[in-house]
Structures are given as structure tokens and as C-alpha cells.
Amino acid sequence: MSHEPQSRLFFALGCPPALRKSISQWRTGLSLRSGRPVPTANFHLTLLFLGSVDKAQIPQICAAAARIKVPGTPLTVVLDRLDAWRQSKALVLTPEDAPPQLLRLSYALEQAMLAFTSDQKHKEFRPHLTLTRDYQGSVPEAETPCEFVLRADRFTLYESHKGQYRVVAQWPLVPVA
């Protein structure tokens, strides 16, 4: 165990303000009776959770992320499925069909970050946007179906501290000429 100061880090696609607002309003219509709603400002689509890493490693993490092969085009992810993940106790929005470019980006990040993660267990990437944590119920009925389109032209490294997310660095999905 390291005695260096630690940061809880994750890579994600950010959620634009207008989309966050639409998802939040839709979530309100679900009339949930269980769980803790994720603050609207924290909505994102996780690509890779690194967990606790030494702060001193952040420059190397950023350098490794900068070297990964990006899709070359912005990503469009349609969040069109509401799901209750019992094991992680989360109510999430997921894509029925994840774009192959999204899966390749997540895998490339996972491979690039192997040197920085202590958890070497492979976890299958399941793209999602968490609506509610500590959720105990089944999938609620929605008055209107979910079909939210997340468009991203960059991916971001975030630091999580006491429920607040801070942008550490960002990289374009389209190479800069």
C-alpha cells in the first residue's frame, strides 16, 4: 500500500448541460422511491474506472491516455434502455446497441492503464449513465421511453472527491491536425 496522496480517478464521456437537464427531468417522472439520485451535474458515461491512484502518477496516466488511438470521429451513443443493476445497486441508462468505436475506446483505455491499476480483474465494459445509487427496486415504468443521444467529441479524466467531479484532463476523439 502506497503512502502517497491518492486520487479517485475515472475516464468518461461528459454529458452536455442540455442533455443532463433532459435526463434529470425524465428521471423525475419515474417517481422513484428508492436510492440516492446522482446529482445532475455528475451525469457522465463511464469509460474506465481507475479507482485510487497515487497523485504522483497522474502525469503518466495523462501521457498514456494521450497515446491511445482515438476513433477519429465524434461518438454518438443512444441511451435507450433503463436497467436496474442489482449487484451494484444502480439504476442506469444504457445503449441497446453500443457503438463499436465506444467499445474500442474503452478497451484501448483499459490496456493503456494496466500499469496504473491495482485491480487486475477484468471487468466487462458495460456503457452506462448512472441515474440513482443504492437502488433496490426493479426497473420502473416510464411514462415516456428513454432515448437520449449523447454526442461526444472528447473523452475526459475526472477526479472524484466527496461527491464532486473535477476535470483533470481531456483529449479529442478526432485527432488535431
VMD Tcl script that builds the backbone (N, CA, C; Angstrom):
set m [mol new atoms 531]
animate dup $m
set s [atomselect $m all]
$s set {name element resname resid chain x y z} {
  {N N MET 1 A 0.841 -1.193 0.000}
  {CA C MET 1 A 0.000 0.000 0.000}
  {C C MET 1 A 0.876 1.243 0.000}
  {N N SER 2 A 0.586 2.150 -0.875}
  {CA C SER 2 A 1.369 3.368 -1.006}
  {C C SER 2 A 0.978 4.380 0.072}
  {N N HIS 3 A 1.934 5.223 0.436}
  {CA C HIS 3 A 1.650 6.286 1.394}
  {C C HIS 3 A 1.566 7.638 0.697}
  {N N GLU 4 A 1.558 7.616 -0.632}
  {CA C GLU 4 A 1.417 8.846 -1.417}
  {C C GLU 4 A -0.030 9.329 -1.323}
  {N N PRO 5 A -0.255 10.647 -1.491}
  {CA C PRO 5 A -1.634 11.135 -1.564}
  {C C PRO 5 A -2.350 10.455 -2.739}
  {N N GLN 6 A -3.606 10.098 -2.521}
  {CA C GLN 6 A -4.376 9.343 -3.511}
  {C C GLN 6 A -5.457 10.210 -4.157}
  {N N SER 7 A -5.805 9.849 -5.376}
  {CA C SER 7 A -6.943 10.433 -6.087}
  {C C SER 7 A -7.803 9.296 -6.610}
  {N N ARG 8 A -9.128 9.482 -6.587}
  {CA C ARG 8 A -10.048 8.521 -7.206}
  {C C ARG 8 A -10.333 9.048 -8.606}
  {N N LEU 9 A -9.910 8.276 -9.609}
  {CA C LEU 9 A -9.973 8.731 -10.991}
  {C C LEU 9 A -10.832 7.824 -11.859}
  {N N PHE 10 A -11.430 8.419 -12.895}
  {CA C PHE 10 A -12.140 7.633 -13.905}
  {C C PHE 10 A -12.156 8.405 -15.218}
  {N N PHE 11 A -12.219 7.640 -16.303}
  {CA C PHE 11 A -12.369 8.209 -17.640}
  {C C PHE 11 A -13.844 8.128 -18.024}
  {N N ALA 12 A -14.329 9.157 -18.720}
  {CA C ALA 12 A -15.742 9.172 -19.099}
  {C C ALA 12 A -15.956 10.095 -20.286}
  {N N LEU 13 A -17.131 9.939 -20.880}
  {CA C LEU 13 A -17.632 10.913 -21.845}
  {C C LEU 13 A -18.525 11.851 -21.042}
  {N N GLY 14 A -18.258 13.133 -21.131}
  {CA C GLY 14 A -19.077 14.102 -20.420}
  {C C GLY 14 A -20.469 14.199 -21.021}
  {N N CYS 15 A -21.380 14.680 -20.232}
  {CA C CYS 15 A -22.768 14.837 -20.653}
  {C C CYS 15 A -23.053 16.341 -20.768}
  {N N PRO 16 A -23.375 16.848 -21.955}
  {CA C PRO 16 A -23.622 18.281 -22.125}
  {C C PRO 16 A -24.784 18.770 -21.243}
  {N N PRO 17 A -24.758 20.047 -20.847}
  {CA C PRO 17 A -25.782 20.580 -19.936}
  {C C PRO 17 A -27.226 20.353 -20.383}
  {N N ALA 18 A -27.541 20.565 -21.654}
  {CA C ALA 18 A -28.923 20.390 -22.122}
  {C C ALA 18 A -29.362 18.932 -21.983}
  {N N LEU 19 A -28.454 18.006 -22.259}
  {CA C LEU 19 A -28.780 16.587 -22.123}
  {C C LEU 19 A -28.946 16.213 -20.650}
  {N N ARG 20 A -28.065 16.739 -19.798}
  {CA C ARG 20 A -28.202 16.482 -18.355}
  {C C ARG 20 A -29.574 16.924 -17.860}
  {N N LYS 21 A -30.012 18.097 -18.300}
  {CA C LYS 21 A -31.306 18.630 -17.882}
  {C C LYS 21 A -32.446 17.726 -18.366}
  {N N SER 22 A -32.393 17.284 -19.617}
  {CA C SER 22 A -33.442 16.404 -20.163}
  {C C SER 22 A -33.508 15.088 -19.402}
  {N N ILE 23 A -32.358 14.505 -19.124}
  {CA C ILE 23 A -32.324 13.231 -18.399}
  {C C ILE 23 A -32.839 13.424 -16.979}
  {N N SER 24 A -32.455 14.511 -16.335}
  {CA C SER 24 A -32.906 14.782 -14.976}
  {C C SER 24 A -34.428 14.933 -14.918}
  {N N GLN 25 A -34.987 15.675 -15.857}
  {CA C GLN 25 A -36.446 15.856 -15.900}
  {C C GLN 25 A -37.143 14.519 -16.147}
  {N N TRP 26 A -36.589 13.719 -17.033}
  {CA C TRP 26 A -37.169 12.401 -17.316}
  {C C TRP 26 A -37.096 11.522 -16.070}
  {N N ARG 27 A -35.962 11.543 -15.373}
  {CA C ARG 27 A -35.792 10.753 -14.140}
  {C C ARG 27 A -36.830 11.160 -13.098}
  {N N THR 28 A -37.103 12.470 -12.976}
  {CA C THR 28 A -38.116 12.948 -12.020}
  {C C THR 28 A -39.463 12.293 -12.303}
  {N N GLY 29 A -39.785 12.109 -13.572}
  {CA C GLY 29 A -41.046 11.483 -13.955}
  {C C GLY 29 A -41.154 10.014 -13.570}
  {N N LEU 30 A -40.043 9.398 -13.190}
  {CA C LEU 30 A -40.077 7.993 -12.777}
  {C C LEU 30 A -40.644 7.828 -11.365}
  {N N SER 31 A -40.726 8.916 -10.605}
  {CA C SER 31 A -41.244 8.886 -9.219}
  {C C SER 31 A -40.583 7.778 -8.407}
  {N N LEU 32 A -39.283 7.791 -8.352}
  {CA C LEU 32 A -38.530 6.748 -7.653}
  {C C LEU 32 A -38.719 6.848 -6.146}
  {N N ARG 33 A -38.829 5.672 -5.514}
  {CA C ARG 33 A -38.998 5.613 -4.065}
  {C C ARG 33 A -37.796 4.959 -3.389}
  {N N SER 34 A -36.784 4.701 -4.161}
  {CA C SER 34 A -35.608 4.007 -3.644}
  {C C SER 34 A -34.362 4.673 -4.194}
  {N N GLY 35 A -33.295 4.635 -3.411}
  {CA C GLY 35 A -31.999 5.075 -3.891}
  {C C GLY 35 A -31.692 6.541 -3.672}
  {N N ARG 36 A -30.468 6.888 -4.047}
  {CA C ARG 36 A -29.970 8.262 -3.973}
  {C C ARG 36 A -29.739 8.768 -5.387}
  {N N PRO 37 A -30.496 9.771 -5.828}
  {CA C PRO 37 A -30.292 10.287 -7.184}
  {C C PRO 37 A -28.881 10.855 -7.350}
  {N N VAL 38 A -28.260 10.530 -8.462}
  {CA C VAL 38 A -26.956 11.105 -8.806}
  {C C VAL 38 A -27.201 12.578 -9.130}
  {N N PRO 39 A -26.385 13.488 -8.577}
  {CA C PRO 39 A -26.558 14.903 -8.937}
  {C C PRO 39 A -26.464 15.091 -10.454}
  {N N THR 40 A -27.354 15.891 -10.983}
  {CA C THR 40 A -27.404 16.119 -12.426}
  {C C THR 40 A -26.041 16.554 -12.972}
  {N N ALA 41 A -25.329 17.371 -12.225}
  {CA C ALA 41 A -24.014 17.852 -12.673}
  {C C ALA 41 A -23.011 16.713 -12.833}
  {N N ASN 42 A -23.271 15.556 -12.217}
  {CA C ASN 42 A -22.341 14.427 -12.271}
  {C C ASN 42 A -22.672 13.409 -13.366}
  {N N PHE 43 A -23.703 13.643 -14.169}
  {CA C PHE 43 A -24.034 12.692 -15.230}
  {C C PHE 43 A -22.866 12.573 -16.204}
  {N N HIS 44 A -22.516 11.335 -16.538}
  {CA C HIS 44 A -21.445 11.039 -17.494}
  {C C HIS 44 A -21.598 9.587 -17.921}
  {N N LEU 45 A -20.921 9.222 -18.993}
  {CA C LEU 45 A -20.888 7.833 -19.432}
  {C C LEU 45 A -19.478 7.310 -19.143}
  {N N THR 46 A -19.384 6.428 -18.169}
  {CA C THR 46 A -18.087 5.907 -17.734}
  {C C THR 46 A -17.446 5.067 -18.836}
  {N N LEU 47 A -16.156 5.329 -19.062}
  {CA C LEU 47 A -15.366 4.519 -19.982}
  {C C LEU 47 A -14.490 3.529 -19.216}
  {N N LEU 48 A -13.884 4.007 -18.129}
  {CA C LEU 48 A -12.998 3.166 -17.322}
  {C C LEU 48 A -12.834 3.788 -15.950}
  {N N PHE 49 A -13.077 3.002 -14.907}
  {CA C PHE 49 A -12.875 3.450 -13.534}
  {C C PHE 49 A -11.501 2.981 -13.087}
  {N N LEU 50 A -10.638 3.925 -12.732}
  {CA C LEU 50 A -9.303 3.569 -12.262}
  {C C LEU 50 A -9.273 3.323 -10.764}
  {N N GLY 51 A -10.107 4.036 -10.021}
  {CA C GLY 51 A -10.089 3.917 -8.568}
  {C C GLY 51 A -9.008 4.800 -7.982}
  {N N SER 52 A -8.503 4.406 -6.818}
  {CA C SER 52 A -7.490 5.199 -6.121}
  {C C SER 52 A -6.113 4.980 -6.729}
  {N N VAL 53 A -5.481 6.075 -7.119}
  {CA C VAL 53 A -4.117 6.027 -7.653}
  {C C VAL 53 A -3.310 7.122 -6.976}
  {N N ASP 54 A -2.009 6.943 -6.952}
  {CA C ASP 54 A -1.122 7.969 -6.396}
  {C C ASP 54 A -1.226 9.225 -7.249}
  {N N LYS 55 A -1.363 10.357 -6.601}
  {CA C LYS 55 A -1.433 11.631 -7.337}
  {C C LYS 55 A -0.186 11.841 -8.189}
  {N N ALA 56 A 0.933 11.328 -7.719}
  {CA C ALA 56 A 2.184 11.474 -8.467}
  {C C ALA 56 A 2.128 10.769 -9.821}
  {N N GLN 57 A 1.205 9.813 -9.992}
  {CA C GLN 57 A 1.091 9.077 -11.254}
  {C C GLN 57 A 0.222 9.788 -12.289}
  {N N ILE 58 A -0.467 10.835 -11.903}
  {CA C ILE 58 A -1.403 11.488 -12.826}
  {C C ILE 58 A -0.720 11.950 -14.113}
  {N N PRO 59 A 0.470 12.544 -14.069}
  {CA C PRO 59 A 1.099 12.923 -15.348}
  {C C PRO 59 A 1.352 11.724 -16.271}
  {N N GLN 60 A 1.761 10.575 -15.712}
  {CA C GLN 60 A 1.991 9.388 -16.543}
  {C C GLN 60 A 0.663 8.834 -17.073}
  {N N ILE 61 A -0.385 8.899 -16.265}
  {CA C ILE 61 A -1.711 8.451 -16.711}
  {C C ILE 61 A -2.164 9.315 -17.883}
  {N N CYS 62 A -1.987 10.612 -17.756}
  {CA C CYS 62 A -2.381 11.527 -18.832}
  {C C CYS 62 A -1.562 11.277 -20.097}
  {N N ALA 63 A -0.272 11.033 -19.934}
  {CA C ALA 63 A 0.585 10.757 -21.097}
  {C C ALA 63 A 0.151 9.468 -21.791}
  {N N ALA 64 A -0.187 8.436 -21.008}
  {CA C ALA 64 A -0.637 7.166 -21.591}
  {C C ALA 64 A -1.972 7.352 -22.309}
  {N N ALA 65 A -2.865 8.134 -21.731}
  {CA C ALA 65 A -4.169 8.375 -22.365}
  {C C ALA 65 A -3.998 9.137 -23.677}
  {N N ALA 66 A -3.036 10.050 -23.706}
  {CA C ALA 66 A -2.802 10.847 -24.914}
  {C C ALA 66 A -2.283 10.001 -26.073}
  {N N ARG 67 A -1.720 8.838 -25.763}
  {CA C ARG 67 A -1.148 7.983 -26.818}
  {C C ARG 67 A -2.155 6.981 -27.397}
  {N N ILE 68 A -3.335 6.851 -26.819}
  {CA C ILE 68 A -4.254 5.826 -27.339}
  {C C ILE 68 A -4.825 6.256 -28.685}
  {N N LYS 69 A -5.188 5.258 -29.459}
  {CA C LYS 69 A -5.785 5.509 -30.776}
  {C C LYS 69 A -7.244 5.913 -30.557}
  {N N VAL 70 A -7.589 7.103 -31.021}
  {CA C VAL 70 A -8.959 7.600 -30.869}
  {C C VAL 70 A -9.775 7.239 -32.108}
  {N N PRO 71 A -11.126 7.267 -31.984}
  {CA C PRO 71 A -11.973 6.845 -33.106}
  {C C PRO 71 A -11.789 7.647 -34.388}
  {N N GLY 72 A -11.416 8.914 -34.285}
  {CA C GLY 72 A -11.268 9.732 -35.481}
  {C C GLY 72 A -12.524 10.489 -35.841}
  {N N THR 73 A -13.618 10.183 -35.154}
  {CA C THR 73 A -14.878 10.903 -35.339}
  {C C THR 73 A -15.511 11.071 -33.959}
  {N N PRO 74 A -16.387 12.060 -33.808}
  {CA C PRO 74 A -17.119 12.165 -32.548}
  {C C PRO 74 A -17.939 10.891 -32.326}
  {N N LEU 75 A -18.208 10.593 -31.067}
  {CA C LEU 75 A -19.012 9.411 -30.729}
  {C C LEU 75 A -20.459 9.820 -30.499}
  {N N THR 76 A -21.371 8.989 -30.971}
  {CA C THR 76 A -22.796 9.168 -30.690}
  {C C THR 76 A -23.279 7.899 -30.010}
  {N N VAL 77 A -23.786 8.068 -28.804}
  {CA C VAL 77 A -24.283 6.935 -28.013}
  {C C VAL 77 A -25.747 7.200 -27.694}
  {N N VAL 78 A -26.616 6.287 -28.103}
  {CA C VAL 78 A -28.043 6.418 -27.827}
  {C C VAL 78 A -28.346 5.640 -26.544}
  {N N LEU 79 A -28.739 6.368 -25.508}
  {CA C LEU 79 A -29.103 5.752 -24.226}
  {C C LEU 79 A -30.608 5.492 -24.279}
  {N N ASP 80 A -30.948 4.257 -24.652}
  {CA C ASP 80 A -32.342 3.932 -24.928}
  {C C ASP 80 A -32.872 2.754 -24.109}
  {N N ARG 81 A -32.169 2.440 -23.030}
  {CA C ARG 81 A -32.586 1.325 -22.174}
  {C C ARG 81 A -32.431 1.730 -20.720}
  {N N LEU 82 A -33.470 1.493 -19.926}
  {CA C LEU 82 A -33.421 1.715 -18.486}
  {C C LEU 82 A -33.220 0.357 -17.838}
  {N N ASP 83 A -32.264 0.265 -16.919}
  {CA C ASP 83 A -31.947 -1.027 -16.313}
  {C C ASP 83 A -31.636 -0.837 -14.833}
  {N N ALA 84 A -31.955 -1.839 -14.048}
  {CA C ALA 84 A -31.611 -1.867 -12.624}
  {C C ALA 84 A -30.526 -2.921 -12.449}
  {N N TRP 85 A -29.340 -2.478 -12.050}
  {CA C TRP 85 A -28.233 -3.397 -11.826}
  {C C TRP 85 A -28.230 -3.783 -10.351}
  {N N ARG 86 A -28.683 -4.990 -10.082}
  {CA C ARG 86 A -28.852 -5.439 -8.693}
  {C C ARG 86 A -27.527 -5.521 -7.944}
  {N N GLN 87 A -26.500 -6.074 -8.573}
  {CA C GLN 87 A -25.234 -6.264 -7.878}
  {C C GLN 87 A -24.605 -4.936 -7.462}
  {N N SER 88 A -24.637 -3.953 -8.340}
  {CA C SER 88 A -24.056 -2.653 -7.995}
  {C C SER 88 A -25.096 -1.686 -7.421}
  {N N LYS 89 A -26.336 -2.148 -7.303}
  {CA C LYS 89 A -27.430 -1.341 -6.726}
  {C C LYS 89 A -27.526 0.015 -7.407}
  {N N ALA 90 A -27.682 -0.017 -8.733}
  {CA C ALA 90 A -27.749 1.220 -9.502}
  {C C ALA 90 A -28.876 1.144 -10.519}
  {N N LEU 91 A -29.515 2.275 -10.726}
  {CA C LEU 91 A -30.478 2.425 -11.805}
  {C C LEU 91 A -29.744 3.193 -12.894}
  {N N VAL 92 A -29.667 2.617 -14.093}
  {CA C VAL 92 A -28.809 3.168 -15.145}
  {C C VAL 92 A -29.531 3.277 -16.476}
  {N N LEU 93 A -29.030 4.185 -17.301}
  {CA C LEU 93 A -29.401 4.245 -18.710}
  {C C LEU 93 A -28.265 3.594 -19.483}
  {N N THR 94 A -28.608 2.728 -20.418}
  {CA C THR 94 A -27.602 2.047 -21.225}
  {C C THR 94 A -28.014 2.099 -22.693}
  {N N PRO 95 A -27.061 1.891 -23.585}
  {CA C PRO 95 A -27.432 1.782 -25.004}
  {C C PRO 95 A -27.850 0.345 -25.321}
  {N N GLU 96 A -28.912 0.191 -26.079}
  {CA C GLU 96 A -29.302 -1.141 -26.560}
  {C C GLU 96 A -28.183 -1.700 -27.422}
  {N N ASP 97 A -27.620 -0.838 -28.269}
  {CA C ASP 97 A -26.503 -1.221 -29.126}
  {C C ASP 97 A -25.375 -0.213 -28.937}
  {N N ALA 98 A -24.327 -0.631 -28.267}
  {CA C ALA 98 A -23.181 0.259 -28.066}
  {C C ALA 98 A -22.394 0.360 -29.362}
  {N N PRO 99 A -22.019 1.572 -29.755}
  {CA C PRO 99 A -21.230 1.717 -30.980}
  {C C PRO 99 A -19.872 1.027 -30.838}
  {N N PRO 100 A -19.418 0.328 -31.879}
  {CA C PRO 100 A -18.120 -0.346 -31.809}
  {C C PRO 100 A -16.971 0.597 -31.446}
  {N N GLN 101 A -17.034 1.861 -31.915}
  {CA C GLN 101 A -15.971 2.815 -31.595}
  {C C GLN 101 A -15.894 3.071 -30.089}
  {N N LEU 102 A -17.044 3.060 -29.416}
  {CA C LEU 102 A -17.082 3.254 -27.964}
  {C C LEU 102 A -16.409 2.073 -27.260}
  {N N LEU 103 A -16.715 0.874 -27.714}
  {CA C LEU 103 A -16.124 -0.326 -27.123}
  {C C LEU 103 A -14.611 -0.342 -27.343}
  {N N ARG 104 A -14.169 0.049 -28.540}
  {CA C ARG 104 A -12.729 0.083 -28.828}
  {C C ARG 104 A -12.010 1.134 -27.976}
  {N N LEU 105 A -12.647 2.281 -27.768}
  {CA C LEU 105 A -12.054 3.333 -26.941}
  {C C LEU 105 A -11.907 2.849 -25.497}
  {N N SER 106 A -12.929 2.228 -24.973}
  {CA C SER 106 A -12.856 1.719 -23.601}
  {C C SER 106 A -11.756 0.666 -23.463}
  {N N TYR 107 A -11.666 -0.235 -24.437}
  {CA C TYR 107 A -10.639 -1.282 -24.399}
  {C C TYR 107 A -9.238 -0.673 -24.492}
  {N N ALA 108 A -9.072 0.304 -25.374}
  {CA C ALA 108 A -7.765 0.953 -25.525}
  {C C ALA 108 A -7.358 1.638 -24.216}
  {N N LEU 109 A -8.312 2.283 -23.551}
  {CA C LEU 109 A -8.024 2.907 -22.258}
  {C C LEU 109 A -7.648 1.854 -21.218}
  {N N GLU 110 A -8.408 0.777 -21.198}
  {CA C GLU 110 A -8.123 -0.301 -20.236}
  {C C GLU 110 A -6.701 -0.828 -20.431}
  {N N GLN 111 A -6.303 -1.066 -21.664}
  {CA C GLN 111 A -4.966 -1.582 -21.946}
  {C C GLN 111 A -3.893 -0.558 -21.567}
  {N N ALA 112 A -4.137 0.709 -21.882}
  {CA C ALA 112 A -3.160 1.756 -21.590}
  {C C ALA 112 A -2.991 1.987 -20.085}
  {N N MET 113 A -4.007 1.633 -19.301}
  {CA C MET 113 A -3.975 1.926 -17.865}
  {C C MET 113 A -3.581 0.729 -17.009}
  {N N LEU 114 A -3.242 -0.398 -17.619}
  {CA C LEU 114 A -2.893 -1.590 -16.835}
  {C C LEU 114 A -1.784 -1.321 -15.826}
  {N N ALA 115 A -0.836 -0.499 -16.172}
  {CA C ALA 115 A 0.290 -0.220 -15.276}
  {C C ALA 115 A -0.113 0.625 -14.061}
  {N N PHE 116 A -1.294 1.240 -14.115}
  {CA C PHE 116 A -1.687 2.176 -13.056}
  {C C PHE 116 A -2.791 1.652 -12.153}
  {N N THR 117 A -3.327 0.481 -12.452}
  {CA C THR 117 A -4.435 -0.040 -11.646}
  {C C THR 117 A -3.961 -1.230 -10.825}
  {N N SER 118 A -4.397 -1.257 -9.585}
  {CA C SER 118 A -4.038 -2.385 -8.719}
  {C C SER 118 A -5.030 -3.527 -8.891}
  {N N ASP 119 A -6.244 -3.197 -9.345}
  {CA C ASP 119 A -7.276 -4.214 -9.551}
  {C C ASP 119 A -7.083 -4.811 -10.940}
  {N N GLN 120 A -6.429 -5.950 -11.010}
  {CA C GLN 120 A -6.135 -6.562 -12.301}
  {C C GLN 120 A -7.264 -7.470 -12.805}
  {N N LYS 121 A -8.367 -7.551 -12.047}
  {CA C LYS 121 A -9.507 -8.345 -12.510}
  {C C LYS 121 A -10.141 -7.640 -13.706}
  {N N HIS 122 A -10.369 -8.396 -14.755}
  {CA C HIS 122 A -11.012 -7.827 -15.937}
  {C C HIS 122 A -12.508 -7.713 -15.671}
  {N N LYS 123 A -13.030 -6.528 -15.877}
  {CA C LYS 123 A -14.469 -6.306 -15.754}
  {C C LYS 123 A -14.983 -5.966 -17.140}
  {N N GLU 124 A -16.026 -6.653 -17.539}
  {CA C GLU 124 A -16.605 -6.372 -18.846}
  {C C GLU 124 A -17.126 -4.937 -18.881}
  {N N PHE 125 A -16.791 -4.222 -19.931}
  {CA C PHE 125 A -17.260 -2.849 -20.097}
  {C C PHE 125 A -18.740 -2.863 -20.429}
  {N N ARG 126 A -19.507 -2.198 -19.604}
  {CA C ARG 126 A -20.937 -2.039 -19.845}
  {C C ARG 126 A -21.229 -0.537 -19.835}
  {N N PRO 127 A -21.322 0.072 -21.015}
  {CA C PRO 127 A -21.537 1.518 -21.050}
  {C C PRO 127 A -22.832 1.882 -20.341}
  {N N HIS 128 A -22.757 2.926 -19.521}
  {CA C HIS 128 A -23.934 3.314 -18.753}
  {C C HIS 128 A -23.805 4.732 -18.229}
  {N N LEU 129 A -24.945 5.308 -17.915}
  {CA C LEU 129 A -25.039 6.573 -17.214}
  {C C LEU 129 A -25.857 6.276 -15.970}
  {N N THR 130 A -25.267 6.478 -14.794}
  {CA C THR 130 A -25.950 6.153 -13.542}
  {C C THR 130 A -26.929 7.254 -13.176}
  {N N LEU 131 A -28.194 6.859 -12.951}
  {CA C LEU 131 A -29.241 7.791 -12.541}
  {C C LEU 131 A -29.369 7.847 -11.022}
  {N N THR 132 A -29.279 6.655 -10.394}
  {CA C THR 132 A -29.533 6.528 -8.955}
  {C C THR 132 A -28.625 5.457 -8.377}
  {N N ARG 133 A -28.035 5.745 -7.230}
  {CA C ARG 133 A -27.219 4.764 -6.497}
  {C C ARG 133 A -28.045 4.190 -5.346}
  {N N ASP 134 A -27.596 3.063 -4.811}
  {CA C ASP 134 A -28.301 2.369 -3.716}
  {C C ASP 134 A -29.750 2.069 -4.094}
  {N N TYR 135 A -29.946 1.738 -5.355}
  {CA C TYR 135 A -31.295 1.446 -5.856}
  {C C TYR 135 A -31.640 -0.004 -5.569}
  {N N GLN 136 A -32.795 -0.240 -4.960}
  {CA C GLN 136 A -33.190 -1.582 -4.530}
  {C C GLN 136 A -34.319 -2.192 -5.361}
  {N N GLY 137 A -35.007 -1.409 -6.160}
  {CA C GLY 137 A -36.206 -1.908 -6.831}
  {C C GLY 137 A -35.949 -2.546 -8.180}
  {N N SER 138 A -37.054 -2.857 -8.829}
  {CA C SER 138 A -36.983 -3.381 -10.189}
  {C C SER 138 A -36.978 -2.177 -11.146}
  {N N VAL 139 A -36.942 -2.451 -12.427}
  {CA C VAL 139 A -36.931 -1.368 -13.413}
  {C C VAL 139 A -38.295 -0.678 -13.378}
  {N N PRO 140 A -38.311 0.624 -13.099}
  {CA C PRO 140 A -39.597 1.323 -13.019}
  {C C PRO 140 A -40.209 1.549 -14.398}
  {N N GLU 141 A -41.516 1.726 -14.387}
  {CA C GLU 141 A -42.219 2.073 -15.626}
  {C C GLU 141 A -41.993 3.550 -15.917}
  {N N ALA 142 A -41.724 3.857 -17.155}
  {CA C ALA 142 A -41.540 5.252 -17.569}
  {C C ALA 142 A -42.716 5.680 -18.430}
  {N N GLU 143 A -43.214 6.897 -18.182}
  {CA C GLU 143 A -44.322 7.412 -18.989}
  {C C GLU 143 A -43.904 7.572 -20.439}
  {N N THR 144 A -42.686 8.038 -20.635}
  {CA C THR 144 A -42.155 8.165 -21.992}
  {C C THR 144 A -40.890 7.322 -22.082}
  {N N PRO 145 A -40.687 6.650 -23.204}
  {CA C PRO 145 A -39.481 5.825 -23.331}
  {C C PRO 145 A -38.234 6.704 -23.303}
  {N N CYS 146 A -37.151 6.099 -22.858}
  {CA C CYS 146 A -35.889 6.846 -22.854}
  {C C CYS 146 A -35.248 6.712 -24.231}
  {N N GLU 147 A -34.769 7.816 -24.731}
  {CA C GLU 147 A -33.981 7.819 -25.950}
  {C C GLU 147 A -33.187 9.109 -25.964}
  {N N PHE 148 A -32.088 9.057 -25.231}
  {CA C PHE 148 A -31.224 10.221 -25.091}
  {C C PHE 148 A -29.979 10.002 -25.946}
  {N N VAL 149 A -29.622 11.019 -26.707}
  {CA C VAL 149 A -28.478 10.910 -27.606}
  {C C VAL 149 A -27.316 11.717 -27.025}
  {N N LEU 150 A -26.274 11.003 -26.630}
  {CA C LEU 150 A -25.065 11.638 -26.107}
  {C C LEU 150 A -24.064 11.723 -27.247}
  {N N ARG 151 A -23.659 12.941 -27.562}
  {CA C ARG 151 A -22.638 13.159 -28.596}
  {C C ARG 151 A -21.394 13.689 -27.901}
  {N N ALA 152 A -20.278 13.051 -28.181}
  {CA C ALA 152 A -19.026 13.448 -27.529}
  {C C ALA 152 A -17.934 13.634 -28.567}
  {N N ASP 153 A -17.188 14.727 -28.417}
  {CA C ASP 153 A -16.049 14.956 -29.302}
  {C C ASP 153 A -14.730 14.852 -28.532}
  {N N ARG 154 A -14.831 14.450 -27.244}
  {CA C ARG 154 A -13.630 14.266 -26.420}
  {C C ARG 154 A -13.942 13.291 -25.294}
  {N N PHE 155 A -12.885 12.741 -24.725}
  {CA C PHE 155 A -13.047 11.949 -23.507}
  {C C PHE 155 A -12.256 12.630 -22.407}
  {N N THR 156 A -12.656 12.366 -21.171}
  {CA C THR 156 A -12.179 13.148 -20.043}
  {C C THR 156 A -11.703 12.253 -18.911}
  {N N LEU 157 A -10.651 12.686 -18.228}
  {CA C LEU 157 A -10.219 12.071 -16.976}
  {C C LEU 157 A -10.763 12.945 -15.856}
  {N N TYR 158 A -11.551 12.326 -14.969}
  {CA C TYR 158 A -12.151 13.034 -13.841}
  {C C TYR 158 A -11.538 12.549 -12.532}
  {N N GLU 159 A -11.523 13.448 -11.565}
  {CA C GLU 159 A -11.194 13.099 -10.192}
  {C C GLU 159 A -12.480 13.224 -9.384}
  {N N SER 160 A -12.769 12.215 -8.579}
  {CA C SER 160 A -13.940 12.224 -7.714}
  {C C SER 160 A -13.480 12.508 -6.288}
  {N N HIS 161 A -14.060 13.557 -5.689}
  {CA C HIS 161 A -13.702 13.913 -4.315}
  {C C HIS 161 A -14.959 14.390 -3.594}
  {N N LYS 162 A -15.382 13.626 -2.587}
  {CA C LYS 162 A -16.546 13.971 -1.757}
  {C C LYS 162 A -17.781 14.288 -2.605}
  {N N GLY 163 A -18.028 13.439 -3.597}
  {CA C GLY 163 A -19.221 13.590 -4.422}
  {C C GLY 163 A -19.133 14.635 -5.520}
  {N N GLN 164 A -17.999 15.311 -5.620}
  {CA C GLN 164 A -17.796 16.307 -6.675}
  {C C GLN 164 A -16.830 15.744 -7.706}
  {N N TYR 165 A -17.086 16.030 -8.984}
  {CA C TYR 165 A -16.202 15.572 -10.047}
  {C C TYR 165 A -15.460 16.768 -10.617}
  {N N ARG 166 A -14.148 16.624 -10.740}
  {CA C ARG 166 A -13.305 17.682 -11.283}
  {C C ARG 166 A -12.598 17.148 -12.524}
  {N N VAL 167 A -12.620 17.936 -13.597}
  {CA C VAL 167 A -11.918 17.558 -14.823}
  {C C VAL 167 A -10.411 17.684 -14.573}
  {N N VAL 168 A -9.683 16.589 -14.830}
  {CA C VAL 168 A -8.228 16.583 -14.709}
  {C C VAL 168 A -7.607 16.893 -16.069}
  {N N ALA 169 A -8.112 16.226 -17.108}
  {CA C ALA 169 A -7.597 16.430 -18.465}
  {C C ALA 169 A -8.628 15.929 -19.468}
  {N N GLN 170 A -8.511 16.402 -20.712}
  {CA C GLN 170 A -9.402 15.976 -21.796}
  {C C GLN 170 A -8.583 15.735 -23.051}
  {N N TRP 171 A -9.102 14.820 -23.903}
  {CA C TRP 171 A -8.449 14.505 -25.169}
  {C C TRP 171 A -9.502 14.454 -26.257}
  {N N PRO 172 A -9.191 15.016 -27.435}
  {CA C PRO 172 A -10.153 14.989 -28.539}
  {C C PRO 172 A -10.291 13.577 -29.112}
  {N N LEU 173 A -11.483 13.259 -29.586}
  {CA C LEU 173 A -11.727 11.978 -30.253}
  {C C LEU 173 A -11.365 12.040 -31.727}
  {N N VAL 174 A -11.212 13.246 -32.228}
  {CA C VAL 174 A -10.773 13.475 -33.595}
  {C C VAL 174 A -9.373 14.058 -33.501}
  {N N PRO 175 A -8.385 13.397 -34.088}
  {CA C PRO 175 A -7.008 13.912 -33.987}
  {C C PRO 175 A -6.928 15.355 -34.471}
  {N N VAL 176 A -6.174 16.154 -33.741}
  {CA C VAL 176 A -5.975 17.548 -34.124}
  {C C VAL 176 A -4.931 17.583 -35.233}
  {N N ALA 177 A -5.263 18.260 -36.329}
  {CA C ALA 177 A -4.340 18.302 -37.494}
  {C C ALA 177 A -3.127 19.132 -37.214}
}
mol reanalyze $m
mol bondsrecalc $m
mol representation Tube
mol addrep $m
